[in-house]
């Protein structure tokens, strides 16, 4: 058995109040009782939490945590990852309890991106109630959403996820983001053993200090995405990319910067694939429409200033 889905994420921050506002008032997730160790926990469905926010000195994604099927699967993953040269640290029983799992371990990929793997997930009967009225998020067997990492050693890190972790390639594009005369940046969008187009993606490039490029949450419809976009603007959070639609997973949504510097993609209508028969694609474009990125706006403004100064 391989990876089932993205289960939860762990974030370290010196701004827990700003994260609370971001998660509850922009994304519309539900704060629940804090963990026994003091971490703030946030729900999007019947799982006890999907966001674990830990107070600390840094602003970073500590780990994206992926679920496997059994204790034997977890042990097999730990053995394979250690054999691949990555440090494996098994979590103590109280840390597993705080995560709502039976057992877990911590590790990193070859680029240093933080990961956890676990088995024995849990659920609560307490209803999900969004503080801003979001009726729910698209999760279930598709998992929480997806995480996107960067790696300067792209080929090595991609091989680790494919050959050691057992994720499967969905789309393998190369984009000329810096212009047609610049070298392309390679990407790998990879699916777990479920129908979500990608539960993890990897981009060629330096690993950011925040430890993540972006996370993604899927809302039930475009109305909820639009409301979240309005809330982002009203509360003064930065827009990283305007509303748009991707080619590869067909998601319609936008990107906003989290308090820790990486982005959160909030979207809807994502493609659900058949993982048993999917043929790998190589899309040549990022977006069908929209998605003007903050860095594109900055480059455009810089060019306009230079032109005006001539």
Phi, psi and omega per residue, in radians:
X1 nan 2.394 -3.129
X2 -1.707 -2.690 3.133
X3 -1.310 2.264 -3.120
X4 -1.401 -0.841 -3.058
X5 -3.091 2.913 2.945
X6 -1.281 2.157 -3.042
X7 -1.700 -0.830 -3.120
X8 -2.802 2.983 3.078
X9 -2.279 2.670 3.114
X10 -2.073 2.206 -3.096
X11 -2.153 2.374 2.991
X12 -1.800 2.386 -3.106
X13 -2.691 2.611 2.963
X14 -1.654 0.067 -3.096
X15 -2.175 1.043 -3.081
X16 -1.088 -0.582 3.131
X17 -1.189 -0.681 3.105
X18 -1.169 -0.673 3.069
X19 -1.118 -0.684 3.122
X20 -1.062 -0.795 3.110
X21 -1.104 -0.754 -3.118
X22 -1.068 -0.856 -3.066
X23 -1.240 -0.788 -3.052
X24 -1.396 -0.669 -2.996
X25 -1.694 -0.426 3.062
X26 -1.683 -1.081 -3.119
X27 -1.267 -0.456 3.109
X28 1.418 0.425 3.120
X29 -1.450 2.960 -3.019
X30 -1.860 2.181 3.011
X31 -1.382 2.390 3.097
X32 -2.068 -3.045 -3.125
X33 -1.060 2.463 3.130
X34 -1.080 2.712 3.077
X35 -1.172 2.849 -3.124
X36 -1.080 -0.419 3.125
X37 -1.649 0.128 3.054
X38 1.686 -0.126 3.120
X39 -1.159 2.501 3.067
X40 -1.429 2.360 -3.057
X41 -2.087 2.473 -3.084
X42 -2.347 2.361 -3.087
X43 -1.859 2.664 2.949
X44 -2.250 -0.050 -3.109
X45 -2.847 -2.653 -3.071
X46 -1.410 -0.131 3.043
X47 -1.222 2.517 -3.097
X48 -0.964 -0.525 2.991
X49 -2.852 2.755 2.979
X50 -2.112 -0.470 3.050
X51 -1.981 2.183 3.023
X52 -1.969 1.976 -3.056
X53 -1.880 1.974 -3.101
X54 -1.819 2.344 3.101
X55 -1.308 2.321 3.129
X56 -2.883 -3.070 -3.082
X57 -1.462 -0.391 -3.047
X58 -1.761 2.858 3.029
X59 -2.019 1.801 -3.038
X60 -2.885 2.743 2.897
X61 -1.422 2.052 3.135
X62 -1.300 -0.767 -3.082
X63 -2.851 2.545 2.843
X64 -1.777 2.232 -3.002
X65 -1.870 2.218 -3.073
X66 -1.995 2.394 -3.105
X67 -1.532 2.423 2.986
X68 -2.073 3.003 -2.888
X69 -1.408 -0.481 -2.993
X70 -2.764 3.002 3.072
X71 -1.078 -0.687 3.107
X72 -1.114 -0.709 3.094
X73 -1.084 -0.758 -3.128
X74 -1.082 -0.758 3.120
X75 -1.105 -0.695 3.114
X76 -1.122 -0.748 3.108
X77 -1.075 -0.786 -3.135
X78 -1.048 -0.723 -3.142
X79 -1.143 -0.790 -3.126
X80 -1.149 -0.713 -3.112
X81 -1.186 -0.730 3.093
X82 -1.112 -0.686 3.115
X83 -1.145 -0.449 3.104
X84 -1.434 -0.001 3.048
X85 1.686 0.147 -3.138
X86 -1.747 2.402 -3.139
X87 -1.162 2.341 3.089
X88 -2.055 2.160 3.128
X89 -2.100 2.000 -3.115
X90 -1.356 2.327 -3.138
X91 -1.286 2.550 3.094
X92 -1.302 2.876 -3.029
X93 -1.061 -0.704 -3.111
X94 -1.213 -0.569 3.080
X95 -1.202 -0.640 3.075
X96 -1.137 -0.746 3.113
X97 -1.067 -0.719 3.127
X98 -1.131 -0.396 3.116
X99 -1.634 -0.080 -3.120
X100 1.253 0.546 -3.113
X101 -2.252 2.894 3.109
X102 -1.374 -0.759 -3.140
X103 -2.781 2.708 3.131
X104 -2.735 2.908 2.962
X105 -2.475 2.748 3.121
X106 -1.827 2.589 3.058
X107 -2.840 -3.054 3.028
X108 -2.401 2.815 2.981
X109 -1.472 3.074 -3.090
X110 -1.123 -0.235 3.074
X111 -1.617 -0.093 3.135
X112 1.657 0.139 3.108
X113 -1.284 2.360 -3.029
X114 -1.361 2.362 -3.127
X115 -2.374 2.633 2.871
X116 -2.267 2.585 3.019
X117 -2.212 2.458 -3.058
X118 -2.586 2.891 2.981
X119 -2.436 2.884 3.122
X120 1.318 1.066 -3.110
X121 -1.282 2.924 -3.123
X122 -2.336 2.846 -3.138
X123 -2.393 2.773 3.080
X124 -2.128 2.619 3.074
X125 -1.515 -0.152 3.122
X126 -1.167 2.299 -3.084
X127 -1.162 2.573 2.992
X128 -1.354 2.218 3.123
X129 -2.305 1.920 3.121
X130 -1.316 2.399 3.116
X131 -1.213 -0.255 3.120
X132 -2.066 0.220 3.005
X133 1.566 0.211 3.056
X134 -1.137 2.182 -3.060
X135 -1.229 -0.382 -3.137
X136 2.851 3.062 3.106
X137 -2.156 2.759 -3.139
X138 -1.480 1.889 -3.075
X139 -2.364 -1.841 -3.125
X140 1.024 -2.382 -3.106
X141 -1.205 -0.238 3.105
X142 -1.367 -0.215 3.133
X143 1.430 -3.017 -3.043
X144 -1.125 -0.650 -3.029
X145 2.735 -2.277 3.052
X146 -2.544 2.845 3.057
X147 -2.147 2.506 3.115
X148 -2.153 2.213 -3.141
X149 -2.024 2.892 3.040
X150 -2.045 2.676 3.141
X151 -2.642 2.127 3.024
X152 -1.197 -0.558 3.056
X153 -1.618 1.114 -2.941
X154 -1.039 -0.865 -3.067
X155 -1.069 -0.747 3.140
X156 -1.126 -0.756 -3.091
X157 -1.245 -0.679 3.070
X158 -1.065 -0.770 3.123
X159 -1.091 -0.620 3.103
X160 -1.063 -0.824 -3.125
X161 -1.187 -0.600 -3.102
X162 -1.396 -0.805 -2.964
X163 -1.630 -0.535 -3.115
X164 -1.688 -0.875 -3.099
X165 -1.392 -0.545 3.104
X166 1.529 0.319 2.983
X167 -1.241 2.822 -3.025
X168 -2.069 2.392 3.131
X169 -1.169 2.319 3.049
X170 -1.897 -0.860 -3.113
X171 -2.512 2.320 -3.085
X172 -2.200 1.231 -3.091
X173 -1.497 2.940 2.975
X174 -2.373 2.101 -3.037
X175 -1.954 2.423 3.049
X176 -1.580 1.256 -3.028
X177 -1.204 -0.536 -3.091
X178 -1.662 0.152 3.112
X179 2.141 2.742 -3.061
X180 -1.160 -0.351 -3.130
X181 -1.585 -0.060 -3.123
X182 -1.712 2.713 3.117
X183 -1.039 2.548 3.128
X184 -1.280 2.675 3.006
X185 -1.761 2.264 -3.105
X186 -1.599 2.555 3.135
X187 -2.333 2.677 3.027
X188 -2.335 1.999 3.043
X189 -1.724 2.134 -2.933
X190 -2.228 2.384 3.135
X191 -1.824 2.638 3.020
X192 -1.533 -2.848 -3.126
X193 -1.520 0.988 3.066
X194 -2.705 -3.126 -3.018
X195 -1.519 -0.027 3.105
X196 -1.167 2.329 -3.055
X197 -0.914 -0.786 2.994
X198 -2.604 2.322 3.018
X199 -1.685 -0.258 3.070
X200 -2.630 2.453 3.025
X201 -2.328 2.690 -3.059
X202 -2.309 2.296 3.106
X203 -2.041 2.514 3.141
X204 -1.350 2.103 3.128
X205 2.733 3.053 -3.125
X206 -1.082 2.487 3.081
X207 -1.324 2.164 -3.079
X208 -1.256 2.728 3.109
X209 -1.023 -0.466 3.139
X210 -1.289 -0.155 3.085
X211 1.314 0.210 -3.075
X212 -2.856 2.616 2.986
X213 -1.549 -0.994 3.013
X214 -2.820 2.812 2.934
X215 -1.937 2.810 3.140
X216 -2.320 2.364 2.964
X217 -2.072 2.445 -3.137
X218 -1.881 2.133 3.099
X219 -1.588 2.887 -3.028
X220 -1.298 -0.359 -3.097
X221 -2.862 2.993 -3.081
X222 -1.198 -0.527 3.102
X223 -1.015 -0.791 -3.134
X224 -1.186 -0.607 3.059
X225 -1.107 -0.795 3.137
X226 -1.087 -0.700 3.105
X227 -1.109 -0.725 3.108
X228 -1.103 -0.671 3.105
X229 -1.088 -0.738 3.088
X230 -1.099 -0.733 -3.137
X231 -1.131 -0.694 3.091
X232 -0.984 -0.841 -3.117
X233 -1.165 -0.743 -3.087
X234 -1.125 -0.574 -3.084
X235 -1.641 -0.010 3.025
X236 1.416 0.366 3.035
X237 -1.464 2.548 -3.046
X238 -1.303 2.397 3.012
X239 -1.513 2.124 3.118
X240 -1.552 -0.506 3.046
X241 -2.674 2.401 -3.129
X242 -1.232 2.991 3.101
X243 -0.974 2.444 3.139
X244 -3.004 -3.109 3.135
X245 -2.321 2.307 3.133
X246 -1.409 2.637 3.007
X247 -1.219 -0.899 -2.857
X248 -1.289 -0.799 -3.133
X249 -1.854 0.033 3.035
X250 1.137 0.165 -3.129
X251 -1.131 2.362 3.023
X252 -1.815 2.141 -3.112
X253 3.125 -2.897 -3.120
X254 -2.441 2.998 3.125
X255 -2.156 2.416 3.070
X256 -2.305 2.593 -3.090
X257 -1.451 2.259 3.085
X258 -1.330 2.898 3.088
X259 -1.069 -0.322 -3.141
X260 -1.681 0.071 2.985
X261 1.787 -0.466 3.039
X262 -1.462 3.016 -3.035
X263 -1.777 2.759 2.930
X264 -2.063 2.148 3.021
X265 -1.572 2.208 3.076
X266 -2.025 2.014 -3.028
X267 -2.502 -3.062 3.119
X268 -2.680 2.983 3.048
X269 1.019 0.672 -3.131
X270 -1.270 2.544 3.111
X271 -1.102 2.353 3.001
X272 -1.897 2.138 -3.073
X273 -1.745 2.929 2.939
X274 -1.722 1.792 -3.045
X275 -1.113 -0.345 -3.112
X276 -1.354 -0.345 -3.067
X277 -2.242 0.088 -3.051
X278 -1.126 2.341 3.035
X279 -1.790 2.292 -3.043
X280 -1.076 2.322 3.103
X281 -1.823 2.916 3.068
X282 -2.446 1.352 -3.112
X283 -1.146 2.557 -3.101
X284 -1.758 -0.108 3.123
X285 -2.331 2.749 -3.135
X286 -1.492 -0.807 -2.974
X287 -2.282 2.432 3.044
X288 -1.229 -0.725 3.079
X289 -2.680 2.757 3.051
X290 1.239 -2.640 -3.115
X291 0.997 0.987 2.945
X292 -1.409 2.109 -3.014
X293 -1.514 2.667 -3.139
X294 -1.017 -0.676 3.140
X295 -1.197 -0.545 3.059
X296 -1.180 -0.724 3.094
X297 -1.091 -0.705 -3.137
X298 -1.141 -0.729 3.103
X299 -1.136 -0.683 3.119
X300 -1.128 -0.762 3.137
X301 -1.138 -0.674 3.110
X302 -1.118 -0.747 3.110
X303 -1.106 -0.684 3.129
X304 -1.168 -0.661 3.100
X305 -1.157 -0.716 3.126
X306 -1.130 -0.686 3.125
X307 -1.161 -0.693 -3.128
X308 -1.202 -0.479 -3.121
X309 -1.388 -0.238 -3.103
X310 -1.319 nan nan
